[in-house]
Amino acid sequence: MIYFARSVDGHPKDGWQRLRDHLIGASELAQSYGGPFGLGRMAEQTALLHDLGKYTQAFQFRLEGSDVRVDHSTAGAWFAWSDQTQETLGMRQLIAYAIAGHHAGLPDRTGEAGAGASLEDRIARFDPASLAAVWRSEISPNLEGIVPDMIPNSEPATRQFQLAFLGRMLFSCLVAADRKDAEAFFVRIGAQIADRNWPGLQGIVGNAIKSFDQKISSFQANTPVNALRASILEHTRSQAKRDPGLYTFTVPTGGGKTLASLGFALDHARNHDLRRVIYVAPFTAIIDQTATIYREILGTDSVLEHHSAVEDESDRSGVASENENVRRLRNAAQDWAAPVIVTTNVQLFESLFAAKPSKCQKLHNLAHSVIILDEAQTLPRHLLAPCMRAIDELTRNFGCTVILCTATQPALDVRNFPQPESEKEAQLGLELEGRELAPDPQGLAKALRRVTLRFDGARTNAELLAELAGHPQSLIIVNSRKHALALYREAETAGLKGLVHLSTRQCGLDRKVILAAVRKDLHEGAACRVIATSLVEAGVDLDFPRVWRAAAGLDQIAQAAGRCNREGKRAAEDSIVSVFEAPDFPPPPEIRNLTGDLSRIFKDHDDLLSPAAMEDYFGEVYWRVGPQGLDREGILGLLSKVDRTGVHFAYRTAAEKFRMIESGMVPVVIPRDVRSHEAIRLLGVEAISSGRLARELQPYIVQVPPRARARLIANGRARFEHPILRGGQFCVLIDPDLYNPETGLLWEDADYLSTESLMWS
């Protein structure tokens, strides 16, 4: 009897994919994916076993049309789990995790009684008698010698997390190989168009460096700031021959970090035969700006921009019941095969702790990359400990160079953290001593000091607007969307000219347009009074003569200061950054705590914008929150249990708890132009993946509170488009009266009748 891996609609059986062919093809691919970091043999055998459960009559009947659901993922996990020696115990269990999760996602080892979804429950229920005996001769799996040379040999607490990380990278190799082999089959039979084959970085890096050199040759060192930028760039590139590893890059705002870090990354990648450059930023506003710069230098064919406020939660690409002809098994945003990636903290770190196949598929492509973490101070503190462990692991065992790039270095050095009380606790912090790429950060801070900080105490909106009236080009940054909108409306009433409101109430497309107009007005000397939330602080290239900042942490104040006198064309004493309290709009508790941390170091530093002050400030923050506060969700504990019975990892629970953005906000799509309307129309086309459409709609997303979205839907102001096909994924605003580019989405007005509703027909 011939066993098949998949059927093809409209094709006789001789056109179906044979199971043996799929397993061997996937195993060869998995070996090639895991080989660069020492997991080649282990990945090969994992892929060889992953569809073992298809060697059953039940699954073959399903391919022929039976609607009986078949679990084909547990069989390979059962085989890997069985007949374990102490030497291979943990490795076989990691293989079992990967195989069991290659469709439904990485499981927890154990779970609640009767839940049935844990790895142990599934293996206990599996009946090996259901397998046809031919599988042993057709694929001949052999798990001898699977223990990779890269198995960590460090202190127990660290080693346990490293094993969990290794398991997720193994999972990535399997998922990518499974999907790639399936795609190749469908391409061969003409049922699918091949995904794009990206060029390798080493094939383009020479021309990329030439293009970069041409770009910077057009710059002139005609001002002190530009001369300093050129010096920073030259020094940083001179460091590119240093060994791959972990580095800091501490340069004040306006010092040219974006270009300098890219120059280093390209030179470093060429020197060490690295596979890709990955630029990671906290906000999409920075992504848009940086992606434009990268494309100008490297060309559009080398850069993949990946960020999405709407994720493809369905992850249906492996469901056996899905029509194979319309399946999109892999796409560029899932595998990150491009030579240059521009992405977000959310995409990178949530993937590093994910359980879903679609999110983990890309992870093996992180190995041997240069990863630029821009605005590193924005890593969320409640997840800082697991983030640091992941960064350390990428550099320690997967050949990466990671650059912590910021004007306000978050003091992640191991010396700034409380020491562990026992060997069961992992050491917090990173080994950063001697790892700085910038020339003399303290000296740079002095040379690039362009503002004067002033602490003004409490200010009402009326008092702020009175000050704003005397400064036609000015920026006020507040701590909430509510405050920004209220201040903007009062400014309108007061008749101030050149008013601009900027917050995440507006979709990304409109924010991009607004920022371009602001830069133009600033350049031409036109009135431009911007009232904004913190989204303008990190990485947004603006230069105001005068800035106000609502009280916050020192890092946020420093970032706000980076929007004042950015080009150094005015005297520092005339470029005032006023820090004020807003008693009518109190900040959230976390920001209040950060202002307390600042107050404790205030008297110890004459220059609060110096690297020394920033290091003391972050030290106060870390000591206040303590180790538990830096891993508030207990992620490390879920991924750090190893004993004589093997590895006890709760992959699924950890993934559910690891959320970079805590707001609990949900997306609403705002139809704004022809492109957005067309993408919304295509939601009704089954053959187009949700992931692709989510990326198309990314610029039109506004995040709102869940209750607000529910109210919009209940009042007929928004609806889920094509819910049968897309589920509750794409909520689209259908009442245009609730959105305008100046103020954004006014979801608070959802309970009021729209203008059209007040008209008699």
MINUSE-743223 format. One line per field, with one value per residue (C-alpha): x, y, z; residue number from 0; residue in three letters. Coordinates in pm, whole numbers, plus 50000, padded with zeros to 5 digits. Example, Ala and Ser with C-alpha at 12.3 -4.5 7.8 and 13.67 -1.06 7.14 Angstrom:
2
x c(51230  51367)
y c(49550  49894)
z c(50780  50714)
n c(0  1)
res c(Ala  Ser)
//
This chain:
761
x c(50000  50120  50090  50038  50119  49856  49592  49537  49190  49113  49413  49408  49608  49916  49938  49926  50240  50382  50446  50797  50894  50760  50935  51271  51240  51151  51433  51690  51563  51554  51913  52018  51831  51974  52324  52461  52413  52485  52132  52155  52125  51864  51654  51686  51549  51274  51147  51179  50935  50701  50421  50462  50092  50001  50105  49754  49441  49242  49454  49458  49079  49071  49270  49009  48727  48645  48548  48683  48944  49284  49568  49874  50121  50140  50284  50627  50630  50550  50840  51086  50962  50993  51305  51494  51841  51960  52207  51942  51646  51613  51695  51431  51180  51260  51200  50866  50766  50847  50665  50356  50334  50407  50040  49871  50172  50428  50249  50313  50454  50181  49846  49527  49377  49146  49255  49414  49627  49953  50238  50223  49845  49869  50150  49969  49658  49843  49802  50114  49922  49746  50068  50134  50458  50595  50701  51018  51152  51039  51202  51436  51462  51771  51795  52143  52394  52132  52286  52435  52782  52629  52455  52525  52760  52689  52533  52206  51961  52107  52148  51781  51663  51920  51769  51421  51554  51722  51389  51215  51488  51448  51074  51148  51361  51083  50799  51001  51107  50755  50606  50887  50866  50488  50523  50780  50538  50252  50480  50591  50233  50140  49894  50086  50324  50660  50735  51007  51368  51557  51925  52174  52335  52686  52585  52480  52684  52968  52733  52541  52859  52942  52594  52631  52966  52813  52530  52757  53000  52726  52714  52913  53077  52971  52846  52986  52705  52767  53140  53072  52835  53106  53353  53109  53043  53412  53493  53200  53286  53643  53509  53352  53632  53561  53424  53049  52879  52694  52763  52625  52612  52549  52512  52301  51991  52088  52430  52359  52292  52079  52344  52637  52478  52391  52746  52887  52635  52723  53098  53068  52851  53102  53395  53230  53017  52692  52359  52139  52093  51785  51686  51440  51255  50979  50739  50607  50686  51055  51008  50864  51147  51425  51284  51284  51651  51745  51565  51734  52071  52013  51732  51375  51458  51671  51462  51162  50955  50756  50525  50155  49897  49672  49818  49700  49560  49404  49741  49551  49836  49877  49515  49450  49095  49200  49194  49552  49531  49464  49697  49969  50223  50491  50537  50818  50693  50686  51031  51247  51465  51539  51893  51773  51473  51314  51080  50951  51028  50687  50758  51106  51058  50707  50836  51128  50880  50598  50431  50252  50416  50365  50549  50831  50898  51137  51355  51617  51691  51800  52117  52438  52270  52348  52053  52027  51799  51720  51588  51683  51555  51198  51215  50927  51052  50804  50964  51319  51469  51346  51435  51791  51818  51706  51954  52232  52140  52135  52489  52621  52506  52359  52634  52451  52582  52331  52373  52190  52155  52017  52080  51957  52135  51918  52212  52167  52515  52521  52672  52351  52128  52075  52278  52099  52063  52103  52210  51843  51811  51959  52194  52018  52193  52433  52811  52865  53195  53424  53153  53084  53105  53076  53377  53361  52986  53045  53237  52976  52703  52887  52972  52615  52445  52206  51933  51871  51639  51399  51158  50853  50621  50244  50083  49718  49622  49551  49900  50061  49870  49969  50334  50272  50127  50470  50645  50515  50732  50696  50622  50426  50441  50188  50131  49792  49576  49303  49526  49659  49310  49180  49480  49444  49078  49146  49425  49179  48936  49216  49283  49647  49786  49967  49812  49887  49747  49947  49861  49779  49416  49532  49621  49979  49913  49784  50061  50316  50154  50131  50497  50604  50400  50550  50905  50819  50674  50973  51212  51021  50977  50597  50390  50388  50259  50247  50054  50152  50185  50514  50503  50717  50998  51198  51349  51125  51341  51203  51382  51189  51325  51114  50976  50753  50734  50485  50667  50794  51101  51444  51475  51152  51259  51591  51414  51187  51495  51621  51341  51473  51760  51840  52074  52252  52181  52072  52241  52174  52069  51799  51671  51456  51297  51041  50929  50589  50331  49970  49751  49432  49564  49759  49999  49952  50112  50420  50513  50457  50700  50957  50935  51009  51317  51430  51380  51618  51912  51823  52063  52357  52399  52452  52377  52073  52121  52465  52524  52628  52296  52108  52294  52213  51851  51808  51986  51721  51447  51591  51648  51295  51117  51357  51405  51035  50936  51168  50997  50656  50483  50728  50837  51179  51029  50803  51106  51360  51262  51494  51529  51608  51286  51387  51275  50951  50880  50547  50592  50227  50168  50485  50374  50034  50194  50466  50303  50524  50225  50017  49746  49499  49404  49238  49259  49004  49066  49002  48915  49110  49190  49161  49429  49257  48916  49065  49234  48904  48729  48989  48904  48625  48869  48956  49270  49441  49599  49497  49862  49908  49594  49692  50015  49825  49597  49872  49887  49511  49494  49394  49421  49129  49013  48819  48505  48523  48538  48250  48049  48138  48011  47698  47602  47656  47964  48203  48178  48388  48435  48374  48365  48298  48624  48834  48674  48698  49021  48932  48704  48639  48498  48188  48089  48329  48198  48395  48733  48920  49293  49327  49189  49183  48922  48679  48549  48396  48130  48016  47693  47585  47386  47585  47497  47346  47126  46971  46846  46501  46502)
y c(50000  50351  50607  50969  51292  51505  51489  51741  51852  51746  51512  51131  50952  50922  51302  51314  51362  51039  51039  50896  51165  51440  51313  51270  51604  51784  51610  51730  52086  52076  51953  52247  52491  52357  52286  52642  52633  52267  52124  51959  51594  51660  51869  51606  51327  51552  51626  51262  51170  51468  51315  50958  50957  50968  50603  50507  50390  50667  50942  50785  50761  51130  51214  51024  51232  51103  51384  51204  51422  51254  51355  51275  51480  51267  50951  51097  51255  50914  50752  51021  50999  50622  50416  50710  50680  50929  51066  51149  51199  51576  51582  51323  51517  51836  51646  51529  51885  52002  51720  51739  52113  52142  52220  52317  52492  52396  52236  52239  51912  51879  52045  52034  51690  51601  51892  51648  51900  51855  51660  51385  51345  51311  51056  50853  50831  50731  50373  50265  49967  50211  50265  50056  49861  49981  50314  50168  50046  50350  50619  50427  50690  50675  50892  50778  51062  51336  51526  51836  51966  52301  52171  52443  52379  52664  52717  52523  52813  52945  52602  52519  52824  52752  52405  52554  52805  52525  52341  52639  52676  52307  52368  52652  52424  52166  52408  52584  52254  52110  52414  52460  52101  52125  52446  52285  52000  52232  52437  52121  52023  52377  52432  52718  52994  52972  53218  53464  53351  53630  53690  53597  53883  53782  53803  54167  54303  54432  54645  54743  54881  55070  55221  55310  55478  55679  55788  55916  56078  56327  56448  56753  56811  57176  57212  57093  56836  56702  56681  56484  56252  56182  56105  55868  55688  55646  55516  55275  55122  55077  54834  54601  54343  54269  53922  53860  53910  54159  54533  54865  55173  55480  55802  56107  56176  56334  56170  55962  55624  55491  55525  55443  55121  55018  55090  54877  54599  54574  54580  54336  54097  54093  54040  53746  53590  53668  53589  53895  54233  54272  54619  54616  54921  54972  55178  55168  55539  55453  55152  55367  55617  55359  55134  55433  55500  55134  55107  55420  55264  54893  54891  54772  54416  54346  54485  54315  54537  54330  54477  54428  54539  54262  53914  53613  53440  53158  53006  52758  52665  52318  52217  51898  51999  52318  52321  52242  52444  52771  52710  52966  52755  53015  53382  53630  53772  53427  53303  53618  53485  53834  53965  54275  54281  54591  54493  54567  54457  54290  54078  53975  53904  53762  53523  53426  53322  53205  52865  52914  52764  53080  53293  53045  52960  53253  53183  52963  53250  53468  53262  53430  53768  54123  54240  54613  54678  55046  55244  54954  55141  55072  54697  54649  54614  54347  54122  54252  53942  53696  53946  53966  53588  53561  53828  53649  53316  53452  53581  53293  52989  53107  53323  53655  54002  54209  54587  54771  55104  55411  55758  55646  55316  55111  54995  54625  54538  54258  54497  54700  54416  54241  53922  53584  53437  53076  52874  52815  53180  53298  53593  53906  54144  54102  54094  54438  54557  54663  54617  54980  55070  55448  55669  55803  55818  56060  56296  56266  56358  56678  56763  56703  56875  57112  57185  57312  57113  57308  57165  57392  57215  57191  57341  57359  57339  57711  57786  57558  57725  58070  57966  57798  58120  58284  58008  57957  57645  57424  57071  56952  56584  56447  56106  56009  56035  56186  56473  56534  56560  56786  57018  57031  57125  57399  57530  57544  57739  57976  58046  57932  57899  57603  57348  56980  56691  56368  56046  55683  55781  55843  55558  55514  55650  55981  56006  55966  56246  56470  56419  56504  56827  56912  56870  57093  57366  57353  57382  57675  57859  57833  57821  57464  57388  57011  56851  56485  56172  55990  55836  56129  56065  55767  55771  56039  56300  56638  56960  57217  57531  57471  57155  57080  56730  56602  56445  56095  55877  56018  55813  55962  56313  56258  56131  56435  56656  56491  56667  57009  57181  56847  57000  57222  57542  57730  57796  57533  57796  57917  57567  57496  57162  57223  56931  56988  56806  56786  56743  56740  56445  56228  55978  55601  55434  55311  55660  55792  55529  55632  55996  55874  55689  56011  56213  55982  56053  56415  56576  56352  56479  56825  56692  56465  56388  56233  55856  55843  55989  55752  55452  55559  55613  55268  55121  55276  55134  54783  54777  54906  54647  54363  54034  53945  54277  54218  53884  53962  53688  53420  53338  53209  52975  52825  52752  52651  52320  52027  51720  51349  51288  51535  51880  52029  52329  52510  52655  52734  52903  53109  53224  53328  53530  53694  54009  54306  54540  54523  54768  54502  54723  54578  54694  54877  54924  55278  55291  55592  55552  55328  55091  55033  54982  54729  54535  54529  54397  54121  53995  53809  53620  53289  53230  53539  53479  53683  53755  53926  54137  54224  54372  54563  54709  54787  55162  55193  55049  55231  55045  55101  54960  54633  54781  55073  54841  54638  54962  55059  54722  54724  55069  54974  55195  54906  54541  54233  54183  53832  53669  53321  53335  53562  53517  53814  53937  54240  54493  54778  55123  55185  55527  55786  56057  55905  55955  56250  56293  56583  56415  56049  55799  55936  55605  55780  55912  55563  55594  55908  55906  55984  56280  56050  55885  56220  56276  56170  55978)
z c(50000  49916  50196  50105  50287  50114  49849  49570  49465  49111  49084  49087  49353  49136  49157  49537  49744  49879  50251  50228  49975  50200  50512  50341  50163  50484  50673  50421  50446  50826  50834  50617  50842  51167  51041  51073  51451  51523  51514  51173  51277  51543  51304  51032  51252  51389  51039  50937  51217  51219  51006  51131  51224  50856  50834  50950  50775  50943  50794  50449  50462  50555  50242  50044  50188  50535  50774  51080  51249  51283  51515  51306  51515  51827  51669  51601  51946  52097  51913  52020  52380  52402  52471  52619  52767  53025  52771  52514  52747  52719  52348  52262  52465  52276  51953  52093  52181  51826  51649  51870  51809  51439  51362  51688  51844  52107  52406  52778  52909  53168  53218  53415  53469  53186  52967  52725  52534  52724  52573  52835  52797  52421  52434  52702  52480  52165  52041  51847  51707  51474  51278  50967  51012  50678  50826  50980  50646  50448  50662  50899  51176  51397  51706  51801  51815  51817  52108  51944  52026  52115  52429  52686  52974  53212  53555  53601  53594  53270  53110  53161  52971  52700  52649  52619  52365  52170  52159  52005  51741  51660  51625  51382  51163  51154  51074  50803  50645  50653  50486  50237  50118  50084  49887  49656  49588  49497  49275  49092  49012  48915  49201  49360  49263  49437  49713  49639  49654  49827  49753  50020  50210  50112  49746  49776  50067  49846  49638  49951  50108  49788  49787  50155  50088  49805  50033  50308  50063  49980  50343  50439  50776  50755  51112  51446  51470  51120  51187  51502  51315  51060  51339  51509  51183  51105  51453  51458  51122  51239  51501  51243  51257  51622  51688  51669  52002  52215  52188  52304  52085  52299  52100  52190  51982  51654  51650  51340  51503  51217  50949  51177  51300  50943  50826  51108  51039  50669  50729  51019  50816  50532  50768  50946  50671  50852  50686  50733  50898  51116  51233  51525  51660  51916  51706  51353  51310  51342  51116  50836  50863  50881  50609  50373  50449  50408  50075  49945  50019  49966  49710  49748  49641  49948  50232  50396  50622  50871  51128  51174  51423  51296  51326  51132  51437  51238  51144  50928  50697  50841  50900  50706  50614  50441  50062  49964  49644  49829  50120  50169  50350  50379  50309  50345  50671  50829  50733  50729  50448  50313  50352  50538  50774  50925  51206  51557  51911  51919  51612  51726  52094  52082  51815  52038  52307  52082  52054  51720  51413  51206  51460  51523  51160  51119  51423  51258  51020  51312  51352  51229  51185  51290  51501  51568  51866  51823  52120  52346  52650  52538  52613  52858  53214  53313  53048  53067  53228  52961  52687  52819  52835  52473  52363  52550  52395  52040  52083  52292  52092  51761  51616  51630  51685  51882  51911  52189  52014  52194  52326  52668  52730  52968  53181  53111  53231  53486  53743  53758  53878  54211  54229  54247  54594  54478  54176  54100  53999  53670  53674  53553  53318  53028  53005  52850  52994  52711  52448  52351  51980  52012  52082  52441  52518  52807  52580  52307  52553  52642  52282  52165  52456  52283  52538  52888  53114  53333  53591  53609  53853  53801  53493  53391  53027  53028  53161  52903  52621  52746  52715  52382  52243  52262  52066  51711  51667  51972  52088  52392  52483  52732  52888  52745  52436  52652  52762  52409  52262  52540  52512  52134  52155  52410  52186  51895  52109  52206  51838  51830  51479  51324  51558  51508  51711  51697  51879  51820  51769  51413  51182  51070  50722  50858  51118  50841  50640  50947  51036  50681  50699  51040  50905  50610  50835  51067  50773  50622  50952  50947  51265  51394  51743  51794  52079  52095  52299  52351  52004  51878  52123  52005  51658  51504  51334  51446  51546  51756  51919  52231  52398  52698  52848  53105  53401  53323  53356  53281  52961  52826  52923  52746  52436  52439  52468  52151  51960  52067  51884  51721  51463  51716  51527  51838  52171  52437  52689  52448  52372  52675  52756  53032  53246  53405  53611  53493  53805  53597  53394  53638  53480  53510  53814  53628  53512  53865  53989  53728  53833  54185  54059  53893  54210  54401  54169  54096  54342  54245  53889  53748  53401  53403  53034  53083  53045  53412  53524  53296  53439  53795  53700  53550  53849  54072  53850  53855  54230  54291  54080  54173  53988  54013  53859  53564  53497  53635  53436  53553  53197  53299  53555  53290  53072  53334  53489  53421  53643  53623  53429  53161  53055  53190  52972  52955  52607  52545  52879  52841  52496  52629  52907  52698  52562  52474  52467  52783  52690  52587  52296  51987  51624  51415  51042  50913  50540  50411  50043  49738  49862  50196  50035  49794  50076  50265  49954  49920  50268  50093  49867  50032  49828  49977  50317  50619  50685  50351  50395  50751  50618  50351  50618  50869  50784  50845  51197  51516  51845  52082  52418  52377  52533  52293  51994  52129  52158  51801  51681  51899  51768  51405  51367  51292  51197  51143  50772  50637  50982  50844  50647  50872  51213  51448  51294  51081  51247  51002  51083  50873  51013  50865  51100  51387  51223  51079  51020  51266  51578  51476  51589  51846  51976  52277  52037  51939  52138  51954  51631  51320  51100  50840  51105  51192  50837  50720  50395)
n c(0  1  2  3  4  5  6  7  8  9  10  11  12  13  14  15  16  17  18  19  20  21  22  23  24  25  26  27  28  29  30  31  32  33  34  35  36  37  38  39  40  41  42  43  44  45  46  47  48  49  50  51  52  53  54  55  56  57  58  59  60  61  62  63  64  65  66  67  68  69  70  71  72  73  74  75  76  77  78  79  80  81  82  83  84  85  86  87  88  89  90  91  92  93  94  95  96  97  98  99  100  101  102  103  104  105  106  107  108  109  110  111  112  113  114  115  116  117  118  119  120  121  122  123  124  125  126  127  128  129  130  131  132  133  134  135  136  137  138  139  140  141  142  143  144  145  146  147  148  149  150  151  152  153  154  155  156  157  158  159  160  161  162  163  164  165  166  167  168  169  170  171  172  173  174  175  176  177  178  179  180  181  182  183  184  185  186  187  188  189  190  191  192  193  194  195  196  197  198  199  200  201  202  203  204  205  206  207  208  209  210  211  212  213  214  215  216  217  218  219  220  221  222  223  224  225  226  227  228  229  230  231  232  233  234  235  236  237  238  239  240  241  242  243  244  245  246  247  248  249  250  251  252  253  254  255  256  257  258  259  260  261  262  263  264  265  266  267  268  269  270  271  272  273  274  275  276  277  278  279  280  281  282  283  284  285  286  287  288  289  290  291  292  293  294  295  296  297  298  299  300  301  302  303  304  305  306  307  308  309  310  311  312  313  314  315  316  317  318  319  320  321  322  323  324  325  326  327  328  329  330  331  332  333  334  335  336  337  338  339  340  341  342  343  344  345  346  347  348  349  350  351  352  353  354  355  356  357  358  359  360  361  362  363  364  365  366  367  368  369  370  371  372  373  374  375  376  377  378  379  380  381  382  383  384  385  386  387  388  389  390  391  392  393  394  395  396  397  398  399  400  401  402  403  404  405  406  407  408  409  410  411  412  413  414  415  416  417  418  419  420  421  422  423  424  425  426  427  428  429  430  431  432  433  434  435  436  437  438  439  440  441  442  443  444  445  446  447  448  449  450  451  452  453  454  455  456  457  458  459  460  461  462  463  464  465  466  467  468  469  470  471  472  473  474  475  476  477  478  479  480  481  482  483  484  485  486  487  488  489  490  491  492  493  494  495  496  497  498  499  500  501  502  503  504  505  506  507  508  509  510  511  512  513  514  515  516  517  518  519  520  521  522  523  524  525  526  527  528  529  530  531  532  533  534  535  536  537  538  539  540  541  542  543  544  545  546  547  548  549  550  551  552  553  554  555  556  557  558  559  560  561  562  563  564  565  566  567  568  569  570  571  572  573  574  575  576  577  578  579  580  581  582  583  584  585  586  587  588  589  590  591  592  593  594  595  596  597  598  599  600  601  602  603  604  605  606  607  608  609  610  611  612  613  614  615  616  617  618  619  620  621  622  623  624  625  626  627  628  629  630  631  632  633  634  635  636  637  638  639  640  641  642  643  644  645  646  647  648  649  650  651  652  653  654  655  656  657  658  659  660  661  662  663  664  665  666  667  668  669  670  671  672  673  674  675  676  677  678  679  680  681  682  683  684  685  686  687  688  689  690  691  692  693  694  695  696  697  698  699  700  701  702  703  704  705  706  707  708  709  710  711  712  713  714  715  716  717  718  719  720  721  722  723  724  725  726  727  728  729  730  731  732  733  734  735  736  737  738  739  740  741  742  743  744  745  746  747  748  749  750  751  752  753  754  755  756  757  758  759  760)
res c(Met  Ile  Tyr  Phe  Ala  Arg  Ser  Val  Asp  Gly  His  Pro  Lys  Asp  Gly  Trp  Gln  Arg  Leu  Arg  Asp  His  Leu  Ile  Gly  Ala  Ser  Glu  Leu  Ala  Gln  Ser  Tyr  Gly  Gly  Pro  Phe  Gly  Leu  Gly  Arg  Met  Ala  Glu  Gln  Thr  Ala  Leu  Leu  His  Asp  Leu  Gly  Lys  Tyr  Thr  Gln  Ala  Phe  Gln  Phe  Arg  Leu  Glu  Gly  Ser  Asp  Val  Arg  Val  Asp  His  Ser  Thr  Ala  Gly  Ala  Trp  Phe  Ala  Trp  Ser  Asp  Gln  Thr  Gln  Glu  Thr  Leu  Gly  Met  Arg  Gln  Leu  Ile  Ala  Tyr  Ala  Ile  Ala  Gly  His  His  Ala  Gly  Leu  Pro  Asp  Arg  Thr  Gly  Glu  Ala  Gly  Ala  Gly  Ala  Ser  Leu  Glu  Asp  Arg  Ile  Ala  Arg  Phe  Asp  Pro  Ala  Ser  Leu  Ala  Ala  Val  Trp  Arg  Ser  Glu  Ile  Ser  Pro  Asn  Leu  Glu  Gly  Ile  Val  Pro  Asp  Met  Ile  Pro  Asn  Ser  Glu  Pro  Ala  Thr  Arg  Gln  Phe  Gln  Leu  Ala  Phe  Leu  Gly  Arg  Met  Leu  Phe  Ser  Cys  Leu  Val  Ala  Ala  Asp  Arg  Lys  Asp  Ala  Glu  Ala  Phe  Phe  Val  Arg  Ile  Gly  Ala  Gln  Ile  Ala  Asp  Arg  Asn  Trp  Pro  Gly  Leu  Gln  Gly  Ile  Val  Gly  Asn  Ala  Ile  Lys  Ser  Phe  Asp  Gln  Lys  Ile  Ser  Ser  Phe  Gln  Ala  Asn  Thr  Pro  Val  Asn  Ala  Leu  Arg  Ala  Ser  Ile  Leu  Glu  His  Thr  Arg  Ser  Gln  Ala  Lys  Arg  Asp  Pro  Gly  Leu  Tyr  Thr  Phe  Thr  Val  Pro  Thr  Gly  Gly  Gly  Lys  Thr  Leu  Ala  Ser  Leu  Gly  Phe  Ala  Leu  Asp  His  Ala  Arg  Asn  His  Asp  Leu  Arg  Arg  Val  Ile  Tyr  Val  Ala  Pro  Phe  Thr  Ala  Ile  Ile  Asp  Gln  Thr  Ala  Thr  Ile  Tyr  Arg  Glu  Ile  Leu  Gly  Thr  Asp  Ser  Val  Leu  Glu  His  His  Ser  Ala  Val  Glu  Asp  Glu  Ser  Asp  Arg  Ser  Gly  Val  Ala  Ser  Glu  Asn  Glu  Asn  Val  Arg  Arg  Leu  Arg  Asn  Ala  Ala  Gln  Asp  Trp  Ala  Ala  Pro  Val  Ile  Val  Thr  Thr  Asn  Val  Gln  Leu  Phe  Glu  Ser  Leu  Phe  Ala  Ala  Lys  Pro  Ser  Lys  Cys  Gln  Lys  Leu  His  Asn  Leu  Ala  His  Ser  Val  Ile  Ile  Leu  Asp  Glu  Ala  Gln  Thr  Leu  Pro  Arg  His  Leu  Leu  Ala  Pro  Cys  Met  Arg  Ala  Ile  Asp  Glu  Leu  Thr  Arg  Asn  Phe  Gly  Cys  Thr  Val  Ile  Leu  Cys  Thr  Ala  Thr  Gln  Pro  Ala  Leu  Asp  Val  Arg  Asn  Phe  Pro  Gln  Pro  Glu  Ser  Glu  Lys  Glu  Ala  Gln  Leu  Gly  Leu  Glu  Leu  Glu  Gly  Arg  Glu  Leu  Ala  Pro  Asp  Pro  Gln  Gly  Leu  Ala  Lys  Ala  Leu  Arg  Arg  Val  Thr  Leu  Arg  Phe  Asp  Gly  Ala  Arg  Thr  Asn  Ala  Glu  Leu  Leu  Ala  Glu  Leu  Ala  Gly  His  Pro  Gln  Ser  Leu  Ile  Ile  Val  Asn  Ser  Arg  Lys  His  Ala  Leu  Ala  Leu  Tyr  Arg  Glu  Ala  Glu  Thr  Ala  Gly  Leu  Lys  Gly  Leu  Val  His  Leu  Ser  Thr  Arg  Gln  Cys  Gly  Leu  Asp  Arg  Lys  Val  Ile  Leu  Ala  Ala  Val  Arg  Lys  Asp  Leu  His  Glu  Gly  Ala  Ala  Cys  Arg  Val  Ile  Ala  Thr  Ser  Leu  Val  Glu  Ala  Gly  Val  Asp  Leu  Asp  Phe  Pro  Arg  Val  Trp  Arg  Ala  Ala  Ala  Gly  Leu  Asp  Gln  Ile  Ala  Gln  Ala  Ala  Gly  Arg  Cys  Asn  Arg  Glu  Gly  Lys  Arg  Ala  Ala  Glu  Asp  Ser  Ile  Val  Ser  Val  Phe  Glu  Ala  Pro  Asp  Phe  Pro  Pro  Pro  Pro  Glu  Ile  Arg  Asn  Leu  Thr  Gly  Asp  Leu  Ser  Arg  Ile  Phe  Lys  Asp  His  Asp  Asp  Leu  Leu  Ser  Pro  Ala  Ala  Met  Glu  Asp  Tyr  Phe  Gly  Glu  Val  Tyr  Trp  Arg  Val  Gly  Pro  Gln  Gly  Leu  Asp  Arg  Glu  Gly  Ile  Leu  Gly  Leu  Leu  Ser  Lys  Val  Asp  Arg  Thr  Gly  Val  His  Phe  Ala  Tyr  Arg  Thr  Ala  Ala  Glu  Lys  Phe  Arg  Met  Ile  Glu  Ser  Gly  Met  Val  Pro  Val  Val  Ile  Pro  Arg  Asp  Val  Arg  Ser  His  Glu  Ala  Ile  Arg  Leu  Leu  Gly  Val  Glu  Ala  Ile  Ser  Ser  Gly  Arg  Leu  Ala  Arg  Glu  Leu  Gln  Pro  Tyr  Ile  Val  Gln  Val  Pro  Pro  Arg  Ala  Arg  Ala  Arg  Leu  Ile  Ala  Asn  Gly  Arg  Ala  Arg  Phe  Glu  His  Pro  Ile  Leu  Arg  Gly  Gly  Gln  Phe  Cys  Val  Leu  Ile  Asp  Pro  Asp  Leu  Tyr  Asn  Pro  Glu  Thr  Gly  Leu  Leu  Trp  Glu  Asp  Ala  Asp  Tyr  Leu  Ser  Thr  Glu  Ser  Leu  Met  Trp  Ser)
//
